[in-house]
């Protein structure tokens, strides 16, 4: 899966769209809010995808 797939956003998504998707998914999968075993791992992927895609330089390197 790509970072775009993880956040469920298109490749040309704006930083606002990326941020909105990140906030929605982080609330859904945050390990403190959801005790399901796999949520901690999903949250790490979501956080990593957000950190790369929200930084212009990192996003350019990734693309």
C-alpha positions as CSV (number, residue, x, y, z in Angstrom):
1,X,0.0,0.0,0.0
2,X,1.1,3.5,-0.7
3,X,0.8,6.4,1.7
4,X,-2.0,7.7,-0.4
5,X,-3.8,4.4,0.0
6,X,-3.3,4.3,3.7
7,X,-4.9,7.8,4.1
8,X,-7.4,7.0,1.3
9,X,-6.6,10.2,-0.6
10,X,-5.8,10.8,-4.3
11,X,-2.2,11.5,-5.3
12,X,-3.1,15.1,-6.1
13,X,-4.7,15.7,-2.7
14,X,-4.1,19.0,-1.0
15,X,-2.5,19.2,2.5
16,X,-6.0,20.1,3.9
17,X,-7.5,16.9,2.5
18,X,-4.5,14.9,3.8
19,X,-4.9,16.5,7.2
20,X,-8.7,15.8,7.3
21,X,-8.2,12.2,6.4
22,X,-5.4,11.8,8.9
23,X,-7.6,13.2,11.7
24,X,-10.5,10.9,10.8
25,X,-8.4,7.8,10.6
26,X,-6.3,8.7,13.7
27,X,-9.5,9.0,15.8
28,X,-10.7,5.6,14.5
29,X,-7.4,3.7,15.0
30,X,-5.7,5.5,17.9
31,X,-4.7,2.8,20.4
32,X,-6.0,4.8,23.4
33,X,-9.4,5.1,21.8
34,X,-9.7,1.7,20.2
35,X,-8.5,-1.4,22.2
36,X,-8.5,-3.7,19.1
37,X,-5.1,-5.4,18.9
38,X,-4.2,-4.3,15.3
39,X,-5.1,-0.6,15.8
40,X,-1.7,0.3,17.2
41,X,0.0,-1.0,14.1
42,X,-2.5,0.7,11.8
43,X,-2.1,4.0,13.7
44,X,1.7,3.8,13.1
45,X,1.2,3.5,9.4
46,X,-1.3,6.3,9.4
47,X,1.0,8.6,11.3
48,X,3.9,7.8,9.0
49,X,1.9,8.4,5.9
50,X,0.7,11.7,7.3
51,X,4.2,12.9,8.2
52,X,5.5,12.2,4.7
53,X,2.6,13.6,2.8
54,X,2.1,16.7,4.8
55,X,5.7,17.8,4.3
56,X,6.3,19.2,0.8
57,X,9.9,18.2,0.6
58,X,9.3,14.7,2.0
59,X,6.3,14.3,-0.3
60,X,8.3,15.2,-3.4
61,X,11.0,12.7,-2.4
62,X,8.3,10.0,-1.9
63,X,6.6,10.7,-5.2
